[in-house]
Amino acid sequence: MGNLYLVRHGQASFGAEDYDQLSEQGQRQSVRLGEYFAHKGIVFEAALRGTLRRHAQTYDGICTGYAAELSRKSGSMEPPRIPDAAPWPGLNEYDADAVITAVHPEPLKKPDSPEMYRMHFRLLREGLAAWMAGTASPAGMPSFADFRAGIVGALDHVKNTHSGNVLMVSSGGPIATAVSYVLGAAADVTIDLNLRIRNSAVTEFVFTPKRHMLLTYNTIPHLDHPDHASWITFA
């Protein structure tokens, strides 16, 4: 029996020209998560990550924090490392702009007010529901069935190949889809899970060669201390 740790990337650059990079806050969250894993004595047998920049930066931050915490504890100059992460395109996020455009073709202003943020996420919810139902085909994106198959393929790889602790760095959409797949949940549940997951949050599956079982969802134990209350973000 193994444990799969699914990590959502740290805070990215929502509202910027290039969303696909971590903010300074996102970098801090990632390093802190690595410190937490090392402090808890979690040793990873393998790691996978999506191929987006924010996935790679989050993985790198986790590795940095992990190594720093082990060095601090042991004084070793060469502490154990997290294994190199295998890039896995099936763990990449959907294109939120394409999803919104599929149900609202008119251009939207960049969200710069609470009202605009609410509109953005309302349209995102509508677009996701249409994509999942097969009534909308966002430009440049696979069908939801193919998107889901890419995530299931990563889960199958883990349970068929490993038996220890595995780190997986991805995004809110794939993680919510993985949880819904394991639980057999409906599409509206998947959307709710997706829109509530926090940056750098950890979702844990226990797995055997036959199946995955949900143990925790959307936890942030590395940010539990009051000093880190301002580090908790969603976008």
C-alpha positions, -999 to 999 in steps of 0.1 A, spaced: 0 0 0 13 34 -10 5 71 -5 0 96 -33 4 132 -24 -13 154 -50 -2 190 -47 -18 220 -63 8 245 -75 16 276 -55 -1 309 -61 4 318 -98 -1 352 -114 -38 356 -117 -48 387 -138 -13 391 -152 -3 388 -189 13 355 -181 -6 335 -155 18 305 -158 44 315 -133 45 316 -95 42 348 -76 66 355 -47 38 342 -24 36 310 -45 73 304 -42 71 308 -5 42 284 -2 61 258 -22 93 260 -2 73 259 30 56 227 18 89 211 11 101 220 46 69 204 60 74 171 41 110 169 54 100 178 89 74 149 89 100 125 76 82 117 44 105 100 19 93 99 -17 98 70 -40 89 89 -71 75 122 -83 54 133 -113 44 168 -124 25 186 -151 45 203 -178 33 238 -171 59 263 -158 40 268 -125 41 230 -119 79 229 -125 84 260 -102 63 244 -75 82 212 -76 115 230 -75 103 250 -45 93 219 -27 127 203 -34 145 234 -22 125 235 11 129 197 16 167 198 12 170 229 34 150 214 62 169 181 61 202 199 61 191 219 91 181 188 110 210 166 101 238 190 93 245 169 62 258 187 31 241 162 9 208 153 24 183 129 7 166 144 -23 131 142 -37 134 121 -69 134 139 -103 98 145 -113 87 128 -145 69 154 -167 33 142 -174 12 163 -198 -20 146 -186 -16 165 -153 -19 199 -171 -47 223 -163 -75 232 -187 -74 265 -205 -97 287 -183 -98 315 -209 -109 291 -236 -135 276 -213 -150 310 -206 -149 321 -243 -168 290 -252 -199 303 -233 -191 341 -235 -174 350 -268 -173 387 -261 -140 399 -247 -138 404 -210 -118 430 -192 -90 418 -169 -106 412 -135 -96 442 -114 -125 445 -89 -146 421 -67 -174 424 -92 -152 414 -121 -137 385 -102 -172 372 -94 -182 375 -131 -150 356 -141 -157 327 -118 -194 326 -126 -186 323 -163 -158 298 -156 -184 276 -137 -208 278 -166 -181 270 -191 -169 240 -171 -204 226 -168 -209 229 -206 -175 214 -214 -181 185 -191 -216 179 -205 -202 179 -241 -223 210 -251 -192 232 -255 -159 226 -272 -133 252 -259 -108 261 -286 -76 242 -285 -87 219 -257 -95 181 -256 -129 169 -248 -135 165 -211 -135 127 -215 -100 129 -229 -89 154 -202 -102 130 -176 -84 100 -193 -51 118 -190 -55 122 -153 -67 86 -148 -37 75 -168 -14 92 -142 -33 75 -114 -31 41 -131 7 46 -136 12 53 -99 -8 23 -86 7 -1 -113 43 11 -108 48 22 -72 42 10 -36 56 38 -15 51 76 -12 46 94 -45 46 132 -51 24 145 -78 23 183 -87 -6 195 -108 -35 220 -108 -69 224 -93 -88 210 -123 -69 177 -126 -68 172 -88 -106 178 -85 -111 155 -114 -90 128 -98 -109 131 -65 -143 129 -83 -131 99 -103 -120 80 -71 -153 89 -54 -175 84 -84 -189 120 -80 -210 140 -104 -198 168 -126 -212 196 -104 -192 182 -75 -160 182 -96 -166 219 -103 -172 227 -66 -140 209 -56 -121 227 -83 -131 262 -73 -124 257 -36 -89 242 -37 -62 263 -22 -27 270 -35 -1 245 -25 -29 224 -9 -22 186 -4 -47 159 -13 -37 124 -3 -48 91 -17 -39 57 -3 -34 32 -32 -30 -5 -38 -24 -22 -71 -62 -23 -75 -75 11 -66 -70 46 -50 -88 57 -19 -92 93 -7 -76 100 26 -75 139 27 -85 167 5 -73 203 1 -53 204 33 -26 230 41 -9 217 73 23 235 63 5 268 67 -13 261 99 8 284 121 -7 318 127 25 333 112 14 319 78 -23 329 79 -17 355 52 0 329 29 -33 311 23 -45 319 -13 -69 304 -38 -61 317 -73 
